[in-house]
Amino acid sequence: MKESDRALNPEEYMPLREVVFLTLRRQILRGELRPGERLMEISLANRLGVSRTPIREAIRKLENEGLVTMIPRRGAHVAAITRQELNDVLEVRKSLDVLAIRKACRNMTEQEMTVLRSAAESFAILVEKKDADLTTLGEADEHFHEIIYQGTSNRRLMQILGNLREQMYRFRVEYLKDKDIRQTLVSEHDAIVKAIEKRDEEEAVRVMELHIDNQYRAINHALDLRDEGGRHEGS
């Protein structure tokens, strides 16, 4: 059983309705509740061990965030990933990642570089496994970038990037579906590590920008395929 599927702990310090909201929000962002999936109040309440009231309140808040859409006579559904959302998130992430990798080139310790190299190698090993699931791959990719953020020695930047990370996770799962993209990521991770090890800021920035741009193109391609499939289904 996944950690997020377990009944909520009634001793949580924050209000139960907030715990429910954050739990469902995290499951949507991490792809555990997938775009288009219907959100059944009774089913969610039973799974999380709560009444329907906090579920209903959480769905309302998620709708306000754009993560849930209400369809007449069909109820609440997880919102589809939109191009505008993709543009907004990756535009911000690209700027912050460029800042982060510059600071990482200046501030990362030799020990942190060793950890980063190990994370890149672990991701590469996962990519070679035919049975590697998307969640595991996504977490490994996320871990690689988290080490870079920690290497900036800038707590405020780490905090902002941590908040953005949840938004980014939804897209990360989409491009990891393409097995060819996974091999590209392995090469890009390796190039990023080498640039940081050489303390070459300009090369590190170049590779990081290429890394983000490739993700943008890959996710857009996935959205094209989704939209094309939707048109065929509707014809």
FIKOLZA-1660 file (N, C-alpha, C; in steps of 0.1 Angstrom, whole numbers, plus 5000, padded with zeros to 4 digits):
% residues 235
   i   px   py   pz ch aa at
   1 5008 4988 5000  A  M  N
   1 5000 5000 5000  A  M CA
   1 5009 5013 5000  A  M  C
   2 5005 5022 4992  A  K  N
   2 5013 5035 4991  A  K CA
   2 5010 5042 5004  A  K  C
   3 5021 5050 5008  A  E  N
   3 5020 5058 5020  A  E CA
   3 5008 5068 5019  A  E  C
   4 5006 5074 5007  A  S  N
   4 4995 5083 5005  A  S CA
   4 4981 5077 5005  A  S  C
   5 4980 5064 5004  A  D  N
   5 4967 5057 5004  A  D CA
   5 4963 5053 5018  A  D  C
   6 4972 5054 5028  A  R  N
   6 4968 5050 5041  A  R CA
   6 4958 5060 5048  A  R  C
   7 4951 5055 5057  A  A  N
   7 4941 5063 5064  A  A CA
   7 4949 5075 5071  A  A  C
   8 4943 5086 5071  A  L  N
   8 4950 5098 5077  A  L CA
   8 4951 5097 5092  A  L  C
   9 4962 5102 5097  A  N  N
   9 4964 5102 5112  A  N CA
   9 4956 5113 5118  A  N  C
  10 4946 5109 5127  A  P  N
  10 4938 5120 5133  A  P CA
  10 4945 5129 5143  A  P  C
  11 4958 5125 5146  A  E  N
  11 4966 5134 5155  A  E CA
  11 4974 5144 5148  A  E  C
  12 4972 5145 5135  A  E  N
  12 4979 5156 5127  A  E CA
  12 4977 5169 5134  A  E  C
  13 4987 5177 5133  A  Y  N
  13 4986 5190 5140  A  Y CA
  13 4977 5200 5132  A  Y  C
  14 4977 5199 5119  A  M  N
  14 4969 5208 5111  A  M CA
  14 4954 5203 5111  A  M  C
  15 4945 5212 5107  A  P  N
  15 4931 5207 5106  A  P CA
  15 4929 5196 5096  A  P  C
  16 4920 5187 5099  A  L  N
  16 4918 5175 5091  A  L CA
  16 4915 5179 5077  A  L  C
  17 4906 5190 5075  A  R  N
  17 4903 5194 5061  A  R CA
  17 4915 5198 5053  A  R  C
  18 4925 5204 5060  A  E  N
  18 4937 5208 5053  A  E CA
  18 4946 5196 5050  A  E  C
  19 4946 5186 5059  A  V  N
  19 4954 5174 5056  A  V CA
  19 4948 5166 5044  A  V  C
  20 4935 5166 5043  A  V  N
  20 4928 5159 5032  A  V CA
  20 4931 5167 5019  A  V  C
  21 4930 5180 5019  A  F  N
  21 4933 5188 5008  A  F CA
  21 4947 5185 5003  A  F  C
  22 4957 5186 5012  A  L  N
  22 4971 5184 5008  A  L CA
  22 4974 5170 5003  A  L  C
  23 4967 5160 5009  A  T  N
  23 4969 5147 5004  A  T CA
  23 4964 5145 4990  A  T  C
  24 4952 5149 4987  A  L  N
  24 4946 5148 4974  A  L CA
  24 4954 5156 4964  A  L  C
  25 4959 5168 4968  A  R  N
  25 4967 5177 4959  A  R CA
  25 4980 5170 4955  A  R  C
  26 4986 5164 4965  A  R  N
  26 4999 5157 4963  A  R CA
  26 4996 5145 4953  A  R  C
  27 4985 5138 4955  A  Q  N
  27 4983 5126 4947  A  Q CA
  27 4980 5130 4932  A  Q  C
  28 4974 5142 4930  A  I  N
  28 4971 5147 4917  A  I CA
  28 4985 5151 4910  A  I  C
  29 4992 5159 4918  A  L  N
  29 5005 5164 4912  A  L CA
  29 5015 5152 4909  A  L  C
  30 5014 5142 4917  A  R  N
  30 5024 5130 4915  A  R CA
  30 5018 5120 4906  A  R  C
  31 5006 5122 4900  A  G  N
  31 5001 5113 4890  A  G CA
  31 4994 5101 4896  A  G  C
  32 4992 5100 4910  A  E  N
  32 4985 5089 4915  A  E CA
  32 4970 5090 4912  A  E  C
  33 4965 5102 4912  A  L  N
  33 4952 5105 4906  A  L CA
  33 4954 5111 4893  A  L  C
  34 4950 5104 4882  A  R  N
  34 4955 5108 4869  A  R CA
  34 4945 5118 4862  A  R  C
  35 4950 5126 4852  A  P  N
  35 4941 5135 4845  A  P CA
  35 4929 5128 4839  A  P  C
  36 4918 5134 4841  A  G  N
  36 4905 5128 4836  A  G CA
  36 4899 5118 4846  A  G  C
  37 4906 5114 4856  A  E  N
  37 4900 5104 4866  A  E CA
  37 4889 5111 4874  A  E  C
  38 4878 5103 4876  A  R  N
  38 4867 5109 4884  A  R CA
  38 4870 5107 4899  A  R  C
  39 4866 5118 4906  A  L  N
  39 4869 5118 4920  A  L CA
  39 4855 5115 4927  A  L  C
  40 4854 5103 4932  A  M  N
  40 4842 5098 4939  A  M CA
  40 4844 5101 4954  A  M  C
  41 4835 5109 4959  A  E  N
  41 4836 5113 4973  A  E CA
  41 4836 5101 4983  A  E  C
  42 4827 5092 4981  A  I  N
  42 4826 5080 4990  A  I CA
  42 4838 5072 4989  A  I  C
  43 4843 5069 4977  A  S  N
  43 4855 5061 4976  A  S CA
  43 4867 5068 4982  A  S  C
  44 4869 5081 4980  A  L  N
  44 4880 5088 4986  A  L CA
  44 4879 5089 5001  A  L  C
  45 4867 5091 5006  A  A  N
  45 4865 5091 5020  A  A CA
  45 4868 5078 5027  A  A  C
  46 4864 5067 5021  A  N  N
  46 4867 5054 5026  A  N CA
  46 4882 5051 5026  A  N  C
  47 4889 5055 5015  A  R  N
  47 4903 5052 5013  A  R CA
  47 4911 5060 5023  A  R  C
  48 4907 5073 5026  A  L  N
  48 4915 5081 5035  A  L CA
  48 4910 5080 5050  A  L  C
  49 4899 5073 5052  A  G  N
  49 4894 5071 5065  A  G CA
  49 4888 5084 5071  A  G  C
  50 4880 5092 5063  A  V  N
  50 4874 5104 5068  A  V CA
  50 4860 5104 5063  A  V  C
  51 4852 5114 5067  A  S  N
  51 4839 5116 5062  A  S CA
  51 4839 5123 5049  A  S  C
  52 4827 5124 5043  A  R  N
  52 4827 5131 5029  A  R CA
  52 4828 5146 5030  A  R  C
  53 4826 5152 5042  A  T  N
  53 4826 5166 5042  A  T CA
  53 4840 5172 5039  A  T  C
  54 4851 5167 5045  A  P  N
  54 4864 5173 5042  A  P CA
  54 4868 5169 5027  A  P  C
  55 4863 5158 5022  A  I  N
  55 4866 5155 5008  A  I CA
  55 4860 5165 4999  A  I  C
  56 4847 5168 5002  A  R  N
  56 4840 5178 4994  A  R CA
  56 4847 5192 4995  A  R  C
  57 4851 5196 5006  A  E  N
  57 4858 5209 5008  A  E CA
  57 4871 5209 5000  A  E  C
  58 4878 5197 5001  A  A  N
  58 4891 5196 4994  A  A CA
  58 4889 5197 4979  A  A  C
  59 4879 5191 4974  A  I  N
  59 4876 5191 4959  A  I CA
  59 4873 5205 4955  A  I  C
  60 4866 5213 4963  A  R  N
  60 4863 5226 4960  A  R CA
  60 4875 5235 4959  A  R  C
  61 4885 5233 4968  A  K  N
  61 4897 5241 4968  A  K CA
  61 4906 5237 4956  A  K  C
  62 4906 5224 4953  A  L  N
  62 4914 5219 4942  A  L CA
  62 4908 5224 4929  A  L  C
  63 4895 5226 4928  A  E  N
  63 4889 5232 4916  A  E CA
  63 4894 5247 4915  A  E  C
  64 4894 5254 4926  A  N  N
  64 4899 5268 4926  A  N CA
  64 4914 5269 4921  A  N  C
  65 4922 5258 4924  A  E  N
  65 4936 5258 4920  A  E CA
  65 4937 5253 4905  A  E  C
  66 4926 5249 4899  A  G  N
  66 4927 5244 4886  A  G CA
  66 4931 5230 4884  A  G  C
  67 4932 5223 4895  A  L  N
  67 4936 5208 4895  A  L CA
  67 4924 5199 4893  A  L  C
  68 4912 5204 4895  A  V  N
  68 4900 5197 4894  A  V CA
  68 4890 5204 4886  A  V  C
  69 4883 5197 4877  A  T  N
  69 4872 5204 4869  A  T CA
  69 4859 5197 4873  A  T  C
  70 4848 5205 4873  A  M  N
  70 4835 5200 4876  A  M CA
  70 4828 5198 4862  A  M  C
  71 4823 5186 4859  A  I  N
  71 4816 5184 4846  A  I CA
  71 4801 5182 4850  A  I  C
  72 4792 5189 4843  A  P  N
  72 4778 5188 4846  A  P CA
  72 4773 5174 4845  A  P  C
  73 4766 5169 4855  A  R  N
  73 4760 5156 4855  A  R CA
  73 4771 5144 4856  A  R  C
  74 4784 5148 4857  A  R  N
  74 4794 5138 4858  A  R CA
  74 4803 5140 4870  A  R  C
  75 4802 5151 4876  A  G  N
  75 4809 5153 4889  A  G CA
  75 4823 5158 4887  A  G  C
  76 4831 5156 4897  A  A  N
  76 4845 5161 4898  A  A CA
  76 4855 5152 4891  A  A  C
  77 4864 5158 4883  A  H  N
  77 4874 5150 4876  A  H CA
  77 4888 5157 4878  A  H  C
  78 4898 5149 4878  A  V  N
  78 4912 5155 4878  A  V CA
  78 4914 5163 4865  A  V  C
  79 4918 5175 4866  A  A  N
  79 4919 5184 4854  A  A CA
  79 4931 5179 4845  A  A  C
  80 4929 5180 4832  A  A  N
  80 4939 5177 4823  A  A CA
  80 4951 5187 4824  A  A  C
  81 4962 5182 4820  A  I  N
  81 4974 5191 4819  A  I CA
  81 4972 5200 4807  A  I  C
  82 4974 5213 4809  A  T  N
  82 4972 5223 4798  A  T CA
  82 4985 5228 4794  A  T  C
  83 4986 5234 4782  A  R  N
  83 4998 5240 4776  A  R CA
  83 5001 5252 4784  A  R  C
  84 4991 5260 4788  A  Q  N
  84 4994 5272 4796  A  Q CA
  84 5001 5269 4809  A  Q  C
  85 4996 5258 4816  A  E  N
  85 5002 5254 4828  A  E CA
  85 5016 5250 4826  A  E  C
  86 5018 5242 4815  A  L  N
  86 5032 5238 4812  A  L CA
  86 5041 5250 4809  A  L  C
  87 5036 5259 4801  A  N  N
  87 5044 5271 4799  A  N CA
  87 5048 5279 4811  A  N  C
  88 5038 5281 4820  A  D  N
  88 5040 5288 4832  A  D CA
  88 5050 5282 4841  A  D  C
  89 5049 5269 4843  A  V  N
  89 5057 5262 4853  A  V CA
  89 5072 5261 4848  A  V  C
  90 5073 5257 4835  A  L  N
  90 5087 5255 4830  A  L CA
  90 5094 5269 4827  A  L  C
  91 5087 5279 4825  A  E  N
  91 5093 5292 4824  A  E CA
  91 5099 5296 4837  A  E  C
  92 5092 5294 4848  A  V  N
  92 5097 5298 4861  A  V CA
  92 5108 5288 4865  A  V  C
  93 5106 5275 4862  A  R  N
  93 5117 5265 4866  A  R CA
  93 5130 5268 4859  A  R  C
  94 5129 5271 4846  A  K  N
  94 5141 5274 4838  A  K CA
  94 5150 5285 4844  A  K  C
  95 5143 5296 4848  A  S  N
  95 5150 5307 4854  A  S CA
  95 5157 5303 4867  A  S  C
  96 5149 5296 4875  A  L  N
  96 5154 5293 4889  A  L CA
  96 5165 5282 4888  A  L  C
  97 5164 5273 4878  A  D  N
  97 5174 5262 4877  A  D CA
  97 5187 5268 4872  A  D  C
  98 5186 5278 4863  A  V  N
  98 5199 5285 4859  A  V CA
  98 5206 5291 4871  A  V  C
  99 5198 5298 4879  A  L  N
  99 5204 5304 4891  A  L CA
  99 5210 5293 4900  A  L  C
 100 5202 5282 4902  A  A  N
 100 5206 5272 4911  A  A CA
 100 5219 5265 4906  A  A  C
 101 5220 5263 4893  A  I  N
 101 5232 5256 4888  A  I CA
 101 5245 5265 4889  A  I  C
 102 5243 5278 4887  A  R  N
 102 5254 5287 4888  A  R CA
 102 5259 5287 4903  A  R  C
 103 5250 5287 4912  A  K  N
 103 5254 5287 4926  A  K CA
 103 5260 5273 4930  A  K  C
 104 5254 5263 4924  A  A  N
 104 5260 5249 4927  A  A CA
 104 5274 5248 4922  A  A  C
 105 5277 5254 4910  A  C  N
 105 5291 5254 4905  A  C CA
 105 5300 5261 4915  A  C  C
 106 5296 5271 4922  A  R  N
 106 5304 5278 4931  A  R CA
 106 5305 5272 4945  A  R  C
 107 5294 5266 4949  A  N  N
 107 5293 5262 4963  A  N CA
 107 5293 5247 4966  A  N  C
 108 5291 5239 4957  A  M  N
 108 5290 5224 4960  A  M CA
 108 5303 5219 4965  A  M  C
 109 5302 5211 4975  A  T  N
 109 5314 5205 4981  A  T CA
 109 5318 5192 4973  A  T  C
 110 5330 5188 4975  A  E  N
 110 5334 5175 4968  A  E CA
 110 5325 5164 4972  A  E  C
 111 5321 5163 4985  A  Q  N
 111 5312 5153 4989  A  Q CA
 111 5298 5154 4983  A  Q  C
 112 5293 5166 4981  A  E  N
 112 5280 5167 4974  A  E CA
 112 5281 5163 4960  A  E  C
 113 5292 5166 4953  A  M  N
 113 5294 5162 4939  A  M CA
 113 5295 5147 4938  A  M  C
 114 5300 5140 4948  A  T  N
 114 5301 5126 4948  A  T CA
 114 5287 5120 4949  A  T  C
 115 5278 5126 4958  A  V  N
 115 5264 5122 4959  A  V CA
 115 5257 5125 4946  A  V  C
 116 5259 5136 4940  A  L  N
 116 5253 5139 4927  A  L CA
 116 5256 5129 4916  A  L  C
 117 5269 5126 4915  A  R  N
 117 5273 5116 4906  A  R CA
 117 5266 5102 4908  A  R  C
 118 5265 5099 4921  A  S  N
 118 5259 5086 4925  A  S CA
 118 5244 5086 4921  A  S  C
 119 5238 5098 4923  A  A  N
 119 5223 5099 4919  A  A CA
 119 5221 5098 4904  A  A  C
 120 5231 5104 4896  A  A  N
 120 5230 5102 4882  A  A CA
 120 5232 5088 4877  A  A  C
 121 5241 5081 4884  A  E  N
 121 5243 5067 4880  A  E CA
 121 5232 5058 4884  A  E  C
 122 5225 5061 4896  A  S  N
 122 5214 5053 4900  A  S CA
 122 5202 5055 4891  A  S  C
 123 5200 5067 4886  A  F  N
 123 5190 5070 4876  A  F CA
 123 5192 5062 4863  A  F  C
 124 5205 5062 4859  A  A  N
 124 5209 5055 4846  A  A CA
 124 5206 5040 4848  A  A  C
 125 5209 5034 4860  A  I  N
 125 5206 5020 4862  A  I CA
 125 5191 5017 4861  A  I  C
 126 5183 5026 4867  A  L  N
 126 5169 5024 4867  A  L CA
 126 5164 5024 4853  A  L  C
 127 5169 5033 4844  A  V  N
 127 5165 5034 4831  A  V CA
 127 5167 5021 4823  A  V  C
 128 5177 5014 4827  A  E  N
 128 5181 5001 4820  A  E CA
 128 5171 4990 4824  A  E  C
 129 5164 4992 4835  A  K  N
 129 5155 4982 4840  A  K CA
 129 5142 4982 4832  A  K  C
 130 5138 4971 4826  A  K  N
 130 5125 4971 4818  A  K CA
 130 5113 4973 4827  A  K  C
 131 5114 4969 4840  A  D  N
 131 5102 4969 4848  A  D CA
 131 5102 4981 4857  A  D  C
 132 5111 4991 4855  A  A  N
 132 5111 5003 4863  A  A CA
 132 5098 5011 4861  A  A  C
 133 5091 5014 4872  A  D  N
 133 5078 5021 4871  A  D CA
 133 5080 5036 4870  A  D  C
 134 5070 5044 4865  A  L  N
 134 5072 5058 4863  A  L CA
 134 5074 5065 4876  A  L  C
 135 5068 5061 4887  A  T  N
 135 5069 5068 4900  A  T CA
 135 5083 5067 4905  A  T  C
 136 5089 5055 4904  A  T  N
 136 5103 5053 4908  A  T CA
 136 5113 5061 4900  A  T  C
 137 5111 5062 4887  A  L  N
 137 5119 5070 4878  A  L CA
 137 5118 5084 4881  A  L  C
 138 5105 5089 4883  A  G  N
 138 5103 5103 4886  A  G CA
 138 5109 5107 4899  A  G  C
 139 5109 5099 4909  A  E  N
 139 5115 5102 4922  A  E CA
 139 5130 5102 4921  A  E  C
 140 5136 5093 4912  A  A  N
 140 5151 5093 4910  A  A CA
 140 5155 5106 4903  A  A  C
 141 5147 5110 4893  A  D  N
 141 5150 5122 4886  A  D CA
 141 5149 5134 4895  A  D  C
 142 5139 5134 4903  A  E  N
 142 5136 5145 4913  A  E CA
 142 5148 5146 4923  A  E  C
 143 5153 5135 4927  A  H  N
 143 5163 5134 4937  A  H CA
 143 5176 5140 4931  A  H  C
 144 5179 5137 4919  A  F  N
 144 5191 5143 4912  A  F CA
 144 5191 5158 4913  A  F  C
 145 5179 5164 4909  A  H  N
 145 5179 5179 4909  A  H CA
 145 5178 5184 4924  A  H  C
 146 5173 5177 4933  A  E  N
 146 5173 5181 4947  A  E CA
 146 5187 5183 4952  A  E  C
 147 5196 5174 4948  A  I  N
 147 5210 5175 4953  A  I CA
 147 5216 5188 4948  A  I  C
 148 5213 5191 4936  A  I  N
 148 5218 5204 4930  A  I CA
 148 5213 5216 4938  A  I  C
 149 5200 5215 4941  A  Y  N
 149 5194 5226 4949  A  Y CA
 149 5201 5228 4963  A  Y  C
 150 5203 5216 4969  A  Q  N
 150 5210 5217 4982  A  Q CA
 150 5224 5222 4981  A  Q  C
 151 5230 5220 4970  A  G  N
 151 5244 5224 4968  A  G CA
 151 5245 5239 4966  A  G  C
 152 5234 5246 4964  A  T  N
 152 5234 5261 4962  A  T CA
 152 5238 5268 4975  A  T  C
 153 5235 5261 4987  A  S  N
 153 5236 5267 5000  A  S CA
 153 5228 5280 5002  A  S  C
 154 5217 5280 4994  A  N  N
 154 5207 5291 4995  A  N CA
 154 5194 5286 5000  A  N  C
 155 5191 5287 5013  A  R  N
 155 5179 5281 5018  A  R CA
 155 5166 5287 5012  A  R  C
 156 5166 5300 5009  A  R  N
 156 5153 5306 5003  A  R CA
 156 5151 5300 4989  A  R  C
 157 5162 5299 4981  A  L  N
 157 5161 5293 4968  A  L CA
 157 5156 5279 4969  A  L  C
 158 5161 5271 4978  A  M  N
 158 5157 5257 4980  A  M CA
 158 5143 5256 4983  A  M  C
 159 5138 5266 4991  A  Q  N
 159 5124 5266 4995  A  Q CA
 159 5115 5268 4983  A  Q  C
 160 5118 5278 4975  A  I  N
 160 5110 5282 4964  A  I CA
 160 5110 5270 4954  A  I  C
 161 5122 5264 4951  A  L  N
 161 5123 5253 4942  A  L CA
 161 5115 5241 4947  A  L  C
 162 5115 5239 4961  A  G  N
 162 5108 5228 4967  A  G CA
 162 5093 5230 4964  A  G  C
 163 5088 5242 4965  A  N  N
 163 5073 5244 4962  A  N CA
 163 5070 5242 4947  A  N  C
 164 5080 5246 4939  A  L  N
 164 5078 5244 4924  A  L CA
 164 5079 5229 4920  A  L  C
 165 5087 5222 4928  A  R  N
 165 5089 5208 4925  A  R CA
 165 5076 5200 4924  A  R  C
 166 5067 5203 4934  A  E  N
 166 5054 5195 4933  A  E CA
 166 5046 5198 4920  A  E  C
 167 5047 5211 4916  A  Q  N
 167 5040 5214 4903  A  Q CA
 167 5047 5207 4892  A  Q  C
 168 5060 5206 4892  A  M  N
 168 5067 5200 4881  A  M CA
 168 5065 5185 4880  A  M  C
 169 5062 5179 4892  A  Y  N
 169 5062 5164 4892  A  Y CA
 169 5051 5159 4882  A  Y  C
 170 5040 5166 4880  A  R  N
 170 5030 5162 4871  A  R CA
 170 5035 5161 4857  A  R  C
 171 5044 5170 4853  A  F  N
 171 5049 5170 4840  A  F CA
 171 5061 5159 4839  A  F  C
 172 5068 5158 4849  A  R  N
 172 5079 5148 4849  A  R CA
 172 5074 5134 4846  A  R  C
 173 5063 5130 4851  A  V  N
 173 5058 5117 4848  A  V CA
 173 5054 5116 4834  A  V  C
 174 5049 5127 4828  A  E  N
 174 5045 5126 4814  A  E CA
 174 5057 5124 4804  A  E  C
 175 5068 5131 4806  A  Y  N
 175 5079 5128 4797  A  Y CA
 175 5087 5116 4799  A  Y  C
 176 5086 5110 4811  A  L  N
 176 5093 5098 4814  A  L CA
 176 5086 5086 4808  A  L  C
 177 5074 5088 4803  A  K  N
 177 5067 5077 4796  A  K CA
 177 5074 5073 4783  A  K  C
 178 5081 5082 4777  A  D  N
 178 5088 5080 4765  A  D CA
 178 5102 5074 4768  A  D  C
 179 5104 5062 4764  A  K  N
 179 5117 5055 4768  A  K CA
 179 5129 5061 4761  A  K  C
 180 5127 5067 4749  A  D  N
 180 5138 5074 4743  A  D CA
 180 5142 5086 4751  A  D  C
 181 5133 5093 4757  A  I  N
 181 5135 5105 4765  A  I CA
 181 5144 5101 4777  A  I  C
 182 5141 5089 4782  A  R  N
 182 5149 5085 4794  A  R CA
 182 5164 5084 4791  A  R  C
 183 5167 5079 4780  A  Q  N
 183 5182 5078 4776  A  Q CA
 183 5188 5092 4774  A  Q  C
 184 5180 5101 4769  A  T  N
 184 5184 5115 4767  A  T CA
 184 5187 5121 4781  A  T  C
 185 5178 5118 4790  A  L  N
 185 5180 5124 4804  A  L CA
 185 5193 5118 4810  A  L  C
 186 5196 5106 4808  A  V  N
 186 5208 5100 4813  A  V CA
 186 5220 5108 4808  A  V  C
 187 5220 5111 4795  A  S  N
 187 5232 5118 4789  A  S CA
 187 5232 5132 4795  A  S  C
 188 5221 5139 4797  A  E  N
 188 5220 5152 4802  A  E CA
 188 5224 5153 4816  A  E  C
 189 5220 5143 4824  A  H  N
 189 5225 5143 4838  A  H CA
 189 5240 5142 4839  A  H  C
 190 5245 5133 4830  A  D  N
 190 5260 5131 4830  A  D CA
 190 5267 5144 4827  A  D  C
 191 5262 5152 4817  A  A  N
 191 5268 5164 4812  A  A CA
 191 5267 5175 4823  A  A  C
 192 5256 5175 4830  A  I  N
 192 5254 5184 4841  A  I CA
 192 5264 5182 4852  A  I  C
 193 5266 5169 4856  A  V  N
 193 5275 5165 4867  A  V CA
 193 5290 5170 4863  A  V  C
 194 5293 5167 4850  A  K  N
 194 5307 5170 4846  A  K CA
 194 5309 5185 4846  A  K  C
 195 5299 5193 4842  A  A  N
 195 5301 5207 4842  A  A CA
 195 5303 5213 4856  A  A  C
 196 5295 5207 4865  A  I  N
 196 5296 5212 4879  A  I CA
 196 5310 5208 4885  A  I  C
 197 5314 5196 4882  A  E  N
 197 5327 5191 4887  A  E CA
 197 5338 5200 4882  A  E  C
 198 5337 5205 4870  A  K  N
 198 5347 5214 4864  A  K CA
 198 5345 5229 4869  A  K  C
 199 5334 5231 4876  A  R  N
 199 5331 5245 4881  A  R CA
 199 5329 5254 4868  A  R  C
 200 5324 5248 4858  A  D  N
 200 5322 5256 4845  A  D CA
 200 5308 5261 4845  A  D  C
 201 5306 5273 4849  A  E  N
 201 5292 5278 4851  A  E CA
 201 5285 5279 4837  A  E  C
 202 5292 5285 4827  A  E  N
 202 5286 5287 4814  A  E CA
 202 5282 5274 4808  A  E  C
 203 5290 5264 4809  A  E  N
 203 5287 5250 4803  A  E CA
 203 5275 5244 4811  A  E  C
 204 5275 5246 4824  A  A  N
 204 5265 5241 4832  A  A CA
 204 5251 5247 4829  A  A  C
 205 5251 5260 4827  A  V  N
 205 5239 5267 4823  A  V CA
 205 5234 5263 4810  A  V  C
 206 5244 5261 4800  A  R  N
 206 5240 5257 4787  A  R CA
 206 5233 5243 4787  A  R  C
 207 5239 5234 4794  A  V  N
 207 5233 5220 4795  A  V CA
 207 5220 5221 4802  A  V  C
 208 5219 5228 4813  A  M  N
 208 5206 5229 4821  A  M CA
 208 5195 5235 4812  A  M  C
 209 5198 5245 4805  A  E  N
 209 5188 5251 4796  A  E CA
 209 5183 5242 4785  A  E  C
 210 5193 5234 4780  A  L  N
 210 5190 5224 4770  A  L CA
 210 5181 5213 4776  A  L  C
 211 5184 5209 4789  A  H  N
 211 5177 5199 4796  A  H CA
 211 5162 5203 4798  A  H  C
 212 5160 5216 4802  A  I  N
 212 5146 5221 4804  A  I CA
 212 5139 5222 4790  A  I  C
 213 5146 5227 4780  A  D  N
 213 5140 5229 4767  A  D CA
 213 5136 5216 4761  A  D  C
 214 5144 5205 4763  A  N  N
 214 5140 5192 4758  A  N CA
 214 5128 5187 4765  A  N  C
 215 5127 5189 4778  A  Q  N
 215 5115 5185 4785  A  Q CA
 215 5103 5192 4780  A  Q  C
 216 5104 5205 4777  A  Y  N
 216 5093 5212 4772  A  Y CA
 216 5088 5206 4759  A  Y  C
 217 5098 5203 4750  A  R  N
 217 5094 5197 4737  A  R CA
 217 5088 5184 4739  A  R  C
 218 5093 5176 4748  A  A  N
 218 5088 5162 4750  A  A CA
 218 5074 5162 4756  A  A  C
 219 5072 5171 4765  A  I  N
 219 5058 5172 4771  A  I CA
 219 5048 5177 4761  A  I  C
 220 5052 5187 4753  A  N  N
 220 5043 5192 4743  A  N CA
 220 5040 5181 4733  A  N  C
 221 5050 5173 4730  A  H  N
 221 5047 5162 4721  A  H CA
 221 5037 5152 4727  A  H  C
 222 5038 5149 4740  A  A  N
 222 5029 5141 4747  A  A CA
 222 5015 5147 4747  A  A  C
 223 5014 5160 4748  A  L  N
 223 5001 5166 4748  A  L CA
 223 4995 5166 4734  A  L  C
 224 5004 5167 4723  A  D  N
 224 4999 5166 4710  A  D CA
 224 4993 5152 4707  A  D  C
 225 5000 5141 4712  A  L  N
 225 4994 5128 4711  A  L CA
 225 4981 5126 4718  A  L  C
 226 4981 5132 4730  A  R  N
 226 4968 5131 4738  A  R CA
 226 4957 5138 4730  A  R  C
 227 4959 5150 4725  A  D  N
 227 4949 5157 4718  A  D CA
 227 4945 5150 4705  A  D  C
 228 4955 5144 4698  A  E  N
 228 4951 5137 4686  A  E CA
 228 4943 5125 4689  A  E  C
 229 4946 5118 4700  A  G  N
 229 4938 5106 4705  A  G CA
 229 4924 5110 4708  A  G  C
 230 4923 5122 4715  A  G  N
 230 4910 5127 4718  A  G CA
 230 4901 5130 4706  A  G  C
 231 4908 5136 4696  A  R  N
 231 4900 5139 4683  A  R CA
 231 4895 5126 4677  A  R  C
 232 4904 5116 4677  A  H  N
 232 4900 5103 4670  A  H CA
 232 4888 5097 4678  A  H  C
 233 4889 5098 4691  A  E  N
 233 4878 5092 4699  A  E CA
 233 4865 5099 4697  A  E  C
 234 4866 5112 4694  A  G  N
 234 4854 5120 4693  A  G CA
 234 4848 5119 4678  A  G  C
 235 4856 5113 4669  A  S  N
 235 4852 5113 4655  A  S CA
 235 4842 5102 4652  A  S  C
% end
